[in-house]
Amino acid sequence: MATKDSADQVFPKVPFLPNIGLFKWRDIAPFVGMSRESWRKLVVAGKAPAPIRLTSSCSLYRAQDVHAWMADPIGYSADPADQQAA
């Protein structure tokens, strides 16, 4: 019988971003491969999904928007209505 420790060695945990949900920057950062400031510049330019602003100190990203960007980072174009809301 494999213990938890040996199972982790045999099957390393691979990070993944679920297809649905809302996520903080720290959750999506490993998947976008750039700094927060570079990502912010893309958001301002409409080339990355804008976060949903819940409070003055809490912004969340829609998983489906981040997945759409990851599928085509060069061709991604944010919805103008979303950009104005951010």
Legacy VTK file of the C-alpha trace (Angstrom):
# vtk DataFile Version 3.0
C-alpha trace
ASCII
DATASET POLYDATA
POINTS 86 float
0.000 0.000 0.000
1.401 3.392 -1.005
1.601 6.107 1.573
0.726 9.718 0.823
4.415 10.655 0.639
5.269 7.896 -1.809
2.188 8.688 -3.906
3.374 12.300 -4.261
6.747 11.047 -5.475
5.168 8.758 -8.060
2.465 11.215 -9.153
3.762 14.770 -8.745
1.105 17.409 -8.338
0.654 19.360 -11.542
-0.885 22.795 -11.092
-3.988 23.479 -13.111
-6.522 26.277 -13.347
-10.129 25.079 -13.178
-12.378 26.056 -16.077
-14.880 27.881 -13.881
-14.556 30.166 -10.913
-12.997 33.425 -9.851
-9.316 33.676 -8.981
-6.900 36.171 -7.476
-3.728 37.244 -9.257
-1.625 34.833 -7.188
-3.747 31.968 -8.542
-3.360 32.857 -12.225
0.219 34.194 -12.093
1.873 30.768 -12.603
-0.155 30.264 -15.780
0.342 33.626 -17.499
4.130 33.661 -17.233
4.665 37.373 -16.721
4.812 39.977 -13.994
1.725 41.599 -12.566
2.704 44.934 -14.115
3.138 43.417 -17.594
-0.273 41.761 -17.210
-1.818 45.087 -16.092
-0.442 46.793 -19.211
-2.029 44.109 -21.394
-5.349 44.591 -19.573
-5.218 48.358 -20.161
-4.459 47.726 -23.850
-7.411 45.299 -24.114
-5.100 42.354 -24.823
-5.782 40.469 -21.564
-8.923 39.920 -19.526
-9.733 42.591 -16.975
-10.422 41.604 -13.382
-13.756 41.998 -11.651
-13.364 44.670 -8.976
-15.236 43.536 -5.832
-13.840 46.107 -3.398
-11.055 48.660 -3.445
-8.620 45.938 -2.399
-10.076 42.822 -4.046
-10.050 42.042 -7.765
-10.779 38.615 -9.219
-10.316 37.115 -12.675
-12.850 34.855 -14.401
-11.311 31.472 -15.125
-12.989 31.239 -18.544
-11.467 34.608 -19.553
-7.977 33.549 -18.477
-8.361 30.242 -20.346
-9.454 32.134 -23.476
-6.333 34.302 -23.192
-4.081 31.261 -22.628
-5.550 29.563 -25.710
-4.566 32.524 -27.922
-2.469 35.147 -26.106
-1.474 36.915 -29.334
-4.958 37.082 -30.839
-6.906 37.699 -27.625
-9.063 40.791 -27.597
-11.022 41.721 -24.488
-14.674 42.686 -24.692
-14.790 46.525 -24.580
-17.656 46.403 -22.050
-15.469 44.372 -19.682
-12.567 46.800 -20.063
-14.721 49.781 -19.053
-15.973 47.935 -15.967
-12.430 47.285 -14.719
LINES 1 87
86 0 1 2 3 4 5 6 7 8 9 10 11 12 13 14 15 16 17 18 19 20 21 22 23 24 25 26 27 28 29 30 31 32 33 34 35 36 37 38 39 40 41 42 43 44 45 46 47 48 49 50 51 52 53 54 55 56 57 58 59 60 61 62 63 64 65 66 67 68 69 70 71 72 73 74 75 76 77 78 79 80 81 82 83 84 85
